[in-house]
Amino acid sequence: MLASMNLLRPIGALVLALGLVAGCQRGSSRRPASQPSYGQAYPPYGAPQQGAPPQQPGYPQQPGYPQQPGYPPAQTGPVPAPTFNVPTMPGLPVLGDPINDINVSWLQSEAGVVMGALIGALPAASQQKVRGIPFIADPTVGEVNAFAGCDDQRMPFMAITDGLLEVEAQIAQFKATDEIFGTRKLDEFLRMLAQRQRPGQPIVRPPAGFIDPVQHTDPRKVERQRQLYHEQLAFVLGHELGHHHLGHTGCANGQGGSRGVTPADLGRMLSRTLPIFNQPNEIAADVAGVNNLLAAGARQQGYRWTEGGAMLTLGFFASLDQLTPATILFAFEQTHPHPLLRQPVVQQTANTWRMTGGAPVFTFPGFGG
Ligand SMILES: [Zn+2]
């Protein structure tokens, strides 16, 4: 497994620098100007949604919730995230889309863009701890995971495997297809993985034609899958970044990042000789990650990230676990708490974020924040 480690290469500094200014707004040049934009499907925070009854109050004005700093607000039901509105007008087919093509270089560089947006949206004290941190692409075949780690000099780095990037891209495109065309492609993909995926092997790819060719290149599906790809990564990376700026790794102190991650560094992470699993820290990192992604999403000019990507990723791994109860296919399942435990944390954090207008006053008692 570690033989390919010398292929590790940073996708960090340059991409991150771009990410700070570029956010995740991708060009929509393929879409005719007359087409509805997904970016407009979510109204500005607090504004009534398109098509929603005008008397619905915005999230922050929910009556009956006294704001008690330091205590979780009373929960009488979930505060809904904005819903995704499917545009009705199809457009010209999109040829050569990097998610449709599973273009790993593009998937990596977009991860760098998301990382830049997350770091840019952190509170100053947290941002100072992780600014300039290297971000490593790990090509280990069949490895599906993301890491916050320290190198031999106790310098921090972040890493994500190509396998996790590919899985997130596939989830994004099958979910986008399901949302727009009412298919069940994500379920089909899950069953395919459960039957055919083997640990340490390349991620199983559905055959050509798995998605109807017209649906596959539909510009609404292509744009939606990009949103979902970024939104899922924002949670995965926001969580790992949280381990650094919350002090769990102990090596991110604003002294800059690792100047060269060796294969041994990631090997240590993969073999789990570092103490990387700690339930209170995992919950705290989920809370931090959700707050970070929502803050970063609020800065986006088009589509604003919600907790939907987090729920999607966690739902995917929960379903996979249900389908393969006796098998650990991906390391992601081993190094994080069960996704069904994480989903309520994500949802409650996001609800609180909206109720407080983005002030992350809520931490799970006893779990820090
Ligand atoms: Zn974690």
Boltz pocket constraint, residues with backbone or C-beta under 6 A from the ligand:
constraints:
  - pocket:
      binder: B
      contacts: [[A, 239], [A, 240], [A, 243], [A, 276], [A, 281], [A, 282], [A, 285], [A, 335], [A, 336]]
      max_distance: 6.0
